[in-house]
Amino acid sequence: MSVMDIFWEFIYKYHPRLASYDWLVDSQLMKSEDIVNSEVRAMIPEGMIDINCFVFFYEGGTKNVVYLLQDKKAKTNIAIGFLKNDELVNAIKL
């Protein structure tokens, strides 16, 4: 399943009210230790140092962010989750 398919499935299933927004996406390779939210960081398999992080966002009044974590080669999906104002609303291990 593609990154976009995973994102839209997550949005429609868990946050359908957000489906009408014009979402943008950015990605970067990062160190797992650089993830600020401890709950998100805990979802990364032990020993995995580098991860590929996709961040979905839209311009609006509140700070809503969906993230998708993959291994550094973008072959294995790790987790997807929703943060609102930097607080984890929900997350799913993939």
N, CA, C and O atoms as CSV, one atom per row, in Angstrom:
chain,resi,resn,atom,element,x,y,z
A,1,MET,N,N,0.847,-1.172,0.000
A,1,MET,CA,C,0.000,0.000,0.000
A,1,MET,C,C,0.897,1.240,0.000
A,1,MET,O,O,1.907,1.281,0.702
A,2,SER,N,N,0.530,2.232,-0.776
A,2,SER,CA,C,1.343,3.449,-0.873
A,2,SER,C,C,1.167,4.331,0.365
A,2,SER,O,O,0.219,4.172,1.135
A,3,VAL,N,N,2.095,5.250,0.532
A,3,VAL,CA,C,2.035,6.206,1.644
A,3,VAL,C,C,0.708,6.966,1.615
A,3,VAL,O,O,0.069,7.150,2.650
A,4,MET,N,N,0.308,7.398,0.442
A,4,MET,CA,C,-0.939,8.160,0.325
A,4,MET,C,C,-2.152,7.293,0.671
A,4,MET,O,O,-3.083,7.763,1.326
A,5,ASP,N,N,-2.144,6.041,0.237
A,5,ASP,CA,C,-3.251,5.140,0.568
A,5,ASP,C,C,-3.360,4.928,2.077
A,5,ASP,O,O,-4.457,4.942,2.634
A,6,ILE,N,N,-2.226,4.735,2.727
A,6,ILE,CA,C,-2.217,4.553,4.185
A,6,ILE,C,C,-2.748,5.803,4.871
A,6,ILE,O,O,-3.554,5.714,5.797
A,7,PHE,N,N,-2.296,6.972,4.416
A,7,PHE,CA,C,-2.748,8.241,4.992
A,7,PHE,C,C,-4.267,8.381,4.882
A,7,PHE,O,O,-4.944,8.640,5.877
A,8,TRP,N,N,-4.800,8.208,3.665
A,8,TRP,CA,C,-6.236,8.416,3.468
A,8,TRP,C,C,-7.070,7.373,4.207
A,8,TRP,O,O,-8.139,7.696,4.724
A,9,GLU,N,N,-6.606,6.150,4.264
A,9,GLU,CA,C,-7.328,5.129,5.023
A,9,GLU,C,C,-7.397,5.518,6.504
A,9,GLU,O,O,-8.443,5.381,7.140
A,10,PHE,N,N,-6.293,5.995,7.038
A,10,PHE,CA,C,-6.236,6.446,8.433
A,10,PHE,C,C,-7.190,7.623,8.665
A,10,PHE,O,O,-7.955,7.628,9.629
A,11,ILE,N,N,-7.137,8.609,7.781
A,11,ILE,CA,C,-8.003,9.793,7.922
A,11,ILE,C,C,-9.475,9.398,7.861
A,11,ILE,O,O,-10.245,9.774,8.744
A,12,TYR,N,N,-9.879,8.652,6.844
A,12,TYR,CA,C,-11.287,8.286,6.691
A,12,TYR,C,C,-11.792,7.414,7.839
A,12,TYR,O,O,-12.950,7.528,8.240
A,13,LYS,N,N,-10.940,6.555,8.363
A,13,LYS,CA,C,-11.367,5.656,9.433
A,13,LYS,C,C,-11.415,6.340,10.796
A,13,LYS,O,O,-12.363,6.140,11.556
A,14,TYR,N,N,-10.398,7.148,11.113
A,14,TYR,CA,C,-10.275,7.694,12.464
A,14,TYR,C,C,-10.588,9.188,12.591
A,14,TYR,O,O,-10.949,9.648,13.674
A,15,HIS,N,N,-10.457,9.943,11.512
A,15,HIS,CA,C,-10.658,11.394,11.577
A,15,HIS,C,C,-11.372,11.904,10.322
A,15,HIS,O,O,-10.843,12.774,9.629
A,16,PRO,N,N,-12.556,11.381,10.018
A,16,PRO,CA,C,-13.232,11.744,8.766
A,16,PRO,C,C,-13.544,13.234,8.632
A,16,PRO,O,O,-13.667,13.739,7.516
A,17,ARG,N,N,-13.673,13.935,9.748
A,17,ARG,CA,C,-13.960,15.372,9.674
A,17,ARG,C,C,-12.802,16.153,9.057
A,17,ARG,O,O,-12.988,17.287,8.616
A,18,LEU,N,N,-11.602,15.552,9.021
A,18,LEU,CA,C,-10.421,16.220,8.462
A,18,LEU,C,C,-10.197,15.895,6.987
A,18,LEU,O,O,-9.278,16.433,6.368
A,19,ALA,N,N,-11.020,15.030,6.423
A,19,ALA,CA,C,-10.809,14.575,5.043
A,19,ALA,C,C,-10.998,15.683,4.011
A,19,ALA,O,O,-10.453,15.590,2.911
A,20,SER,N,N,-11.742,16.709,4.332
A,20,SER,CA,C,-12.022,17.763,3.352
A,20,SER,C,C,-10.915,18.809,3.237
A,20,SER,O,O,-10.963,19.658,2.347
A,21,TYR,N,N,-9.928,18.759,4.115
A,21,TYR,CA,C,-8.840,19.738,4.065
A,21,TYR,C,C,-7.878,19.434,2.928
A,21,TYR,O,O,-7.766,18.296,2.473
A,22,ASP,N,N,-7.192,20.466,2.482
A,22,ASP,CA,C,-6.184,20.349,1.430
A,22,ASP,C,C,-4.848,20.024,2.093
A,22,ASP,O,O,-4.114,20.928,2.491
A,23,TRP,N,N,-4.537,18.754,2.210
A,23,TRP,CA,C,-3.351,18.295,2.923
A,23,TRP,C,C,-2.101,18.432,2.071
A,23,TRP,O,O,-2.125,18.213,0.860
A,24,LEU,N,N,-1.016,18.797,2.725
A,24,LEU,CA,C,0.316,18.855,2.118
A,24,LEU,C,C,1.161,17.788,2.793
A,24,LEU,O,O,0.828,17.336,3.888
A,25,VAL,N,N,2.249,17.381,2.153
A,25,VAL,CA,C,3.107,16.350,2.749
A,25,VAL,C,C,4.570,16.717,2.563
A,25,VAL,O,O,4.963,17.281,1.542
A,26,ASP,N,N,5.355,16.389,3.559
A,26,ASP,CA,C,6.803,16.568,3.516
A,26,ASP,C,C,7.409,15.294,4.090
A,26,ASP,O,O,6.779,14.610,4.896
A,27,SER,N,N,8.616,14.981,3.680
A,27,SER,CA,C,9.279,13.805,4.247
A,27,SER,C,C,10.749,14.093,4.461
A,27,SER,O,O,11.347,14.935,3.791
A,28,GLN,N,N,11.311,13.375,5.407
A,28,GLN,CA,C,12.746,13.506,5.650
A,28,GLN,C,C,13.255,12.271,6.366
A,28,GLN,O,O,12.520,11.608,7.098
A,29,LEU,N,N,14.520,11.977,6.142
A,29,LEU,CA,C,15.199,10.910,6.859
A,29,LEU,C,C,15.716,11.518,8.154
A,29,LEU,O,O,16.359,12.568,8.142
A,30,MET,N,N,15.433,10.858,9.265
A,30,MET,CA,C,15.842,11.414,10.549
A,30,MET,C,C,16.262,10.310,11.511
A,30,MET,O,O,16.004,9.131,11.269
A,31,LYS,N,N,16.898,10.696,12.581
A,31,LYS,CA,C,17.294,9.780,13.644
A,31,LYS,C,C,16.096,9.566,14.570
A,31,LYS,O,O,15.381,10.514,14.893
A,32,SER,N,N,15.884,8.348,14.986
A,32,SER,CA,C,14.743,8.060,15.863
A,32,SER,C,C,14.827,8.850,17.168
A,32,SER,O,O,13.801,9.222,17.737
A,33,GLU,N,N,16.028,9.102,17.635
A,33,GLU,CA,C,16.205,9.856,18.884
A,33,GLU,C,C,15.784,11.318,18.750
A,33,GLU,O,O,15.595,11.999,19.757
A,34,ASP,N,N,15.636,11.809,17.511
A,34,ASP,CA,C,15.233,13.198,17.288
A,34,ASP,C,C,13.723,13.403,17.361
A,34,ASP,O,O,13.254,14.540,17.307
A,35,ILE,N,N,12.964,12.334,17.480
A,35,ILE,CA,C,11.512,12.456,17.600
A,35,ILE,C,C,11.196,12.973,18.999
A,35,ILE,O,O,11.578,12.360,19.996
A,36,VAL,N,N,10.506,14.090,19.065
A,36,VAL,CA,C,10.260,14.779,20.329
A,36,VAL,C,C,9.237,14.051,21.196
A,36,VAL,O,O,9.446,13.900,22.399
A,37,ASN,N,N,8.150,13.603,20.608
A,37,ASN,CA,C,7.083,12.974,21.379
A,37,ASN,C,C,7.512,11.566,21.808
A,37,ASN,O,O,7.797,10.719,20.961
A,38,SER,N,N,7.557,11.322,23.101
A,38,SER,CA,C,8.048,10.039,23.627
A,38,SER,C,C,7.137,8.871,23.260
A,38,SER,O,O,7.618,7.756,23.058
A,39,GLU,N,N,5.827,9.108,23.170
A,39,GLU,CA,C,4.897,8.038,22.791
A,39,GLU,C,C,5.130,7.598,21.349
A,39,GLU,O,O,5.065,6.409,21.037
A,40,VAL,N,N,5.400,8.554,20.483
A,40,VAL,CA,C,5.698,8.243,19.082
A,40,VAL,C,C,7.035,7.514,18.998
A,40,VAL,O,O,7.154,6.510,18.296
A,41,ARG,N,N,8.018,8.006,19.697
A,41,ARG,CA,C,9.357,7.403,19.684
A,41,ARG,C,C,9.308,5.957,20.175
A,41,ARG,O,O,10.058,5.114,19.683
A,42,ALA,N,N,8.442,5.665,21.128
A,42,ALA,CA,C,8.332,4.313,21.680
A,42,ALA,C,C,7.795,3.302,20.668
A,42,ALA,O,O,7.962,2.098,20.864
A,43,MET,N,N,7.167,3.754,19.610
A,43,MET,CA,C,6.621,2.851,18.596
A,43,MET,C,C,7.679,2.352,17.613
A,43,MET,O,O,7.427,1.424,16.843
A,44,ILE,N,N,8.845,2.956,17.638
A,44,ILE,CA,C,9.917,2.580,16.716
A,44,ILE,C,C,10.621,1.341,17.258
A,44,ILE,O,O,10.976,1.298,18.436
A,45,PRO,N,N,10.827,0.339,16.416
A,45,PRO,CA,C,11.505,-0.880,16.880
A,45,PRO,C,C,12.882,-0.578,17.474
A,45,PRO,O,O,13.613,0.281,16.982
A,46,GLU,N,N,13.211,-1.294,18.528
A,46,GLU,CA,C,14.499,-1.118,19.191
A,46,GLU,C,C,15.631,-1.390,18.205
A,46,GLU,O,O,15.587,-2.353,17.439
A,47,GLY,N,N,16.626,-0.543,18.236
A,47,GLY,CA,C,17.783,-0.694,17.365
A,47,GLY,C,C,17.656,0.004,16.025
A,47,GLY,O,O,18.640,0.113,15.294
A,48,MET,N,N,16.451,0.484,15.682
A,48,MET,CA,C,16.275,1.206,14.425
A,48,MET,C,C,16.686,2.657,14.662
A,48,MET,O,O,16.025,3.384,15.404
A,49,ILE,N,N,17.763,3.063,14.037
A,49,ILE,CA,C,18.319,4.394,14.267
A,49,ILE,C,C,17.760,5.416,13.288
A,49,ILE,O,O,17.313,6.489,13.695
A,50,ASP,N,N,17.781,5.090,12.005
A,50,ASP,CA,C,17.312,6.010,10.970
A,50,ASP,C,C,15.907,5.630,10.538
A,50,ASP,O,O,15.609,4.458,10.305
A,51,ILE,N,N,15.046,6.636,10.435
A,51,ILE,CA,C,13.683,6.403,9.973
A,51,ILE,C,C,13.314,7.441,8.932
A,51,ILE,O,O,13.858,8.545,8.900
A,52,ASN,N,N,12.386,7.062,8.091
A,52,ASN,CA,C,11.831,7.963,7.100
A,52,ASN,C,C,10.509,8.463,7.674
A,52,ASN,O,O,9.632,7.662,7.998
A,53,CYS,N,N,10.361,9.765,7.802
A,53,CYS,CA,C,9.170,10.345,8.421
A,53,CYS,C,C,8.415,11.197,7.406
A,53,CYS,O,O,8.949,12.174,6.879
A,54,PHE,N,N,7.170,10.817,7.139
A,54,PHE,CA,C,6.280,11.620,6.302
A,54,PHE,C,C,5.395,12.426,7.243
A,54,PHE,O,O,4.823,11.877,8.184
A,55,VAL,N,N,5.284,13.708,6.994
A,55,VAL,CA,C,4.449,14.584,7.811
A,55,VAL,C,C,3.393,15.200,6.909
A,55,VAL,O,O,3.713,15.884,5.937
A,56,PHE,N,N,2.141,14.955,7.235
A,56,PHE,CA,C,1.001,15.503,6.503
A,56,PHE,C,C,0.435,16.644,7.339
A,56,PHE,O,O,0.256,16.507,8.549
A,57,PHE,N,N,0.156,17.766,6.689
A,57,PHE,CA,C,-0.326,18.939,7.409
A,57,PHE,C,C,-1.168,19.796,6.476
A,57,PHE,O,O,-1.143,19.613,5.259
A,58,TYR,N,N,-1.904,20.722,7.047
A,58,TYR,CA,C,-2.644,21.703,6.258
A,58,TYR,C,C,-2.563,23.038,6.969
A,58,TYR,O,O,-2.353,23.107,8.180
A,59,GLU,N,N,-2.731,24.090,6.199
A,59,GLU,CA,C,-2.716,25.426,6.785
A,59,GLU,C,C,-4.087,25.698,7.371
A,59,GLU,O,O,-5.102,25.573,6.686
A,60,GLY,N,N,-4.112,26.067,8.630
A,60,GLY,CA,C,-5.388,26.301,9.285
A,60,GLY,C,C,-5.183,26.826,10.687
A,60,GLY,O,O,-4.064,27.138,11.095
A,61,GLY,N,N,-6.286,26.920,11.425
A,61,GLY,CA,C,-6.248,27.501,12.755
A,61,GLY,C,C,-5.553,26.655,13.805
A,61,GLY,O,O,-4.852,27.196,14.661
A,62,THR,N,N,-5.730,25.341,13.762
A,62,THR,CA,C,-5.099,24.491,14.768
A,62,THR,C,C,-3.934,23.736,14.153
A,62,THR,O,O,-3.832,23.601,12.934
A,63,LYS,N,N,-3.075,23.258,15.003
A,63,LYS,CA,C,-1.888,22.548,14.538
A,63,LYS,C,C,-2.186,21.048,14.504
A,63,LYS,O,O,-1.949,20.337,15.480
A,64,ASN,N,N,-2.703,20.581,13.381
A,64,ASN,CA,C,-3.011,19.171,13.180
A,64,ASN,C,C,-1.972,18.562,12.257
A,64,ASN,O,O,-1.733,19.073,11.163
A,65,VAL,N,N,-1.356,17.476,12.691
A,65,VAL,CA,C,-0.303,16.827,11.922
A,65,VAL,C,C,-0.524,15.320,11.959
A,65,VAL,O,O,-0.769,14.745,13.019
A,66,VAL,N,N,-0.437,14.689,10.796
A,66,VAL,CA,C,-0.434,13.232,10.720
A,66,VAL,C,C,0.970,12.824,10.309
A,66,VAL,O,O,1.537,13.387,9.372
A,67,TYR,N,N,1.526,11.854,11.001
A,67,TYR,CA,C,2.863,11.373,10.647
A,67,TYR,C,C,2.778,9.902,10.256
A,67,TYR,O,O,1.932,9.159,10.752
A,68,LEU,N,N,3.666,9.502,9.364
A,68,LEU,CA,C,3.821,8.102,8.976
A,68,LEU,C,C,5.300,7.782,9.045
A,68,LEU,O,O,6.114,8.439,8.395
A,69,LEU,N,N,5.651,6.780,9.825
A,69,LEU,CA,C,7.047,6.388,9.990
A,69,LEU,C,C,7.324,5.107,9.214
A,69,LEU,O,O,6.537,4.161,9.243
A,70,GLN,N,N,8.461,5.096,8.518
A,70,GLN,CA,C,8.924,3.924,7.780
A,70,GLN,C,C,10.392,3.694,8.092
A,70,GLN,O,O,11.068,4.565,8.640
A,71,ASP,N,N,10.884,2.500,7.734
A,71,ASP,CA,C,12.319,2.267,7.841
A,71,ASP,C,C,13.025,3.181,6.844
A,71,ASP,O,O,12.375,3.774,5.983
A,72,LYS,N,N,14.346,3.301,6.951
A,72,LYS,CA,C,15.058,4.290,6.136
A,72,LYS,C,C,15.013,3.990,4.646
A,72,LYS,O,O,15.225,4.892,3.836
A,73,LYS,N,N,14.745,2.758,4.265
A,73,LYS,CA,C,14.644,2.418,2.844
A,73,LYS,C,C,13.210,2.551,2.332
A,73,LYS,O,O,12.938,2.283,1.161
A,74,ALA,N,N,12.300,2.962,3.207
A,74,ALA,CA,C,10.879,3.162,2.873
A,74,ALA,C,C,10.224,1.875,2.381
A,74,ALA,O,O,9.356,1.906,1.509
A,75,LYS,N,N,10.642,0.756,2.941
A,75,LYS,CA,C,10.077,-0.543,2.553
A,75,LYS,C,C,9.082,-1.062,3.594
A,75,LYS,O,O,8.132,-1.769,3.257
A,76,THR,N,N,9.310,-0.703,4.861
A,76,THR,CA,C,8.476,-1.206,5.951
A,76,THR,C,C,7.806,-0.048,6.681
A,76,THR,O,O,8.475,0.877,7.142
A,77,ASN,N,N,6.483,-0.108,6.782
A,77,ASN,CA,C,5.735,0.895,7.538
A,77,ASN,C,C,5.805,0.545,9.016
A,77,ASN,O,O,5.668,-0.618,9.395
A,78,ILE,N,N,6.017,1.553,9.844
A,78,ILE,CA,C,6.159,1.338,11.285
A,78,ILE,C,C,4.904,1.782,12.033
A,78,ILE,O,O,4.315,1.008,12.787
A,79,ALA,N,N,4.502,3.031,11.819
A,79,ALA,CA,C,3.359,3.569,12.562
A,79,ALA,C,C,2.807,4.790,11.845
A,79,ALA,O,O,3.500,5.447,11.068
A,80,ILE,N,N,1.547,5.075,12.125
A,80,ILE,CA,C,0.914,6.305,11.665
A,80,ILE,C,C,0.159,6.869,12.861
A,80,ILE,O,O,-0.373,6.119,13.680
A,81,GLY,N,N,0.116,8.196,12.957
A,81,GLY,CA,C,-0.574,8.798,14.086
A,81,GLY,C,C,-0.978,10.232,13.816
A,81,GLY,O,O,-0.560,10.847,12.835
A,82,PHE,N,N,-1.797,10.743,14.708
A,82,PHE,CA,C,-2.333,12.094,14.600
A,82,PHE,C,C,-1.940,12.886,15.838
A,82,PHE,O,O,-2.193,12.464,16.967
A,83,LEU,N,N,-1.324,14.030,15.615
A,83,LEU,CA,C,-0.951,14.951,16.690
A,83,LEU,C,C,-1.758,16.235,16.532
A,83,LEU,O,O,-1.889,16.762,15.427
A,84,LYS,N,N,-2.291,16.727,17.629
A,84,LYS,CA,C,-2.994,18.008,17.629
A,84,LYS,C,C,-2.334,18.875,18.680
A,84,LYS,O,O,-2.287,18.511,19.855
A,85,ASN,N,N,-1.822,20.024,18.260
A,85,ASN,CA,C,-1.091,20.918,19.159
A,85,ASN,C,C,0.019,20.166,19.898
A,85,ASN,O,O,0.205,20.341,21.102
A,86,ASP,N,N,0.738,19.342,19.174
A,86,ASP,CA,C,1.880,18.552,19.664
A,86,ASP,C,C,1.502,17.444,20.648
A,86,ASP,O,O,2.391,16.811,21.218
A,87,GLU,N,N,0.221,17.194,20.860
A,87,GLU,CA,C,-0.240,16.116,21.733
A,87,GLU,C,C,-0.725,14.957,20.868
A,87,GLU,O,O,-1.458,15.163,19.901
A,88,LEU,N,N,-0.318,13.746,21.216
A,88,LEU,CA,C,-0.731,12.567,20.468
A,88,LEU,C,C,-2.203,12.274,20.728
A,88,LEU,O,O,-2.609,12.052,21.869
A,89,VAL,N,N,-2.999,12.276,19.662
A,89,VAL,CA,C,-4.423,11.969,19.760
A,89,VAL,C,C,-4.618,10.462,19.628
A,89,VAL,O,O,-5.272,9.837,20.463
A,90,ASN,N,N,-4.050,9.888,18.582
A,90,ASN,CA,C,-4.053,8.435,18.442
A,90,ASN,C,C,-2.948,8.012,17.484
A,90,ASN,O,O,-2.486,8.789,16.649
A,91,ALA,N,N,-2.544,6.768,17.628
A,91,ALA,CA,C,-1.490,6.209,16.786
A,91,ALA,C,C,-1.738,4.720,16.611
A,91,ALA,O,O,-2.340,4.066,17.463
A,92,ILE,N,N,-1.265,4.204,15.494
A,92,ILE,CA,C,-1.442,2.797,15.178
A,92,ILE,C,C,-0.116,2.240,14.687
A,92,ILE,O,O,0.515,2.805,13.794
A,93,LYS,N,N,0.299,1.134,15.275
A,93,LYS,CA,C,1.463,0.420,14.748
A,93,LYS,C,C,1.019,-0.311,13.495
A,93,LYS,O,O,-0.043,-0.933,13.465
A,94,LEU,N,N,1.838,-0.229,12.470
A,94,LEU,CA,C,1.491,-0.882,11.202
A,94,LEU,C,C,2.257,-2.174,11.011
A,94,LEU,O,O,2.086,-2.849,9.997
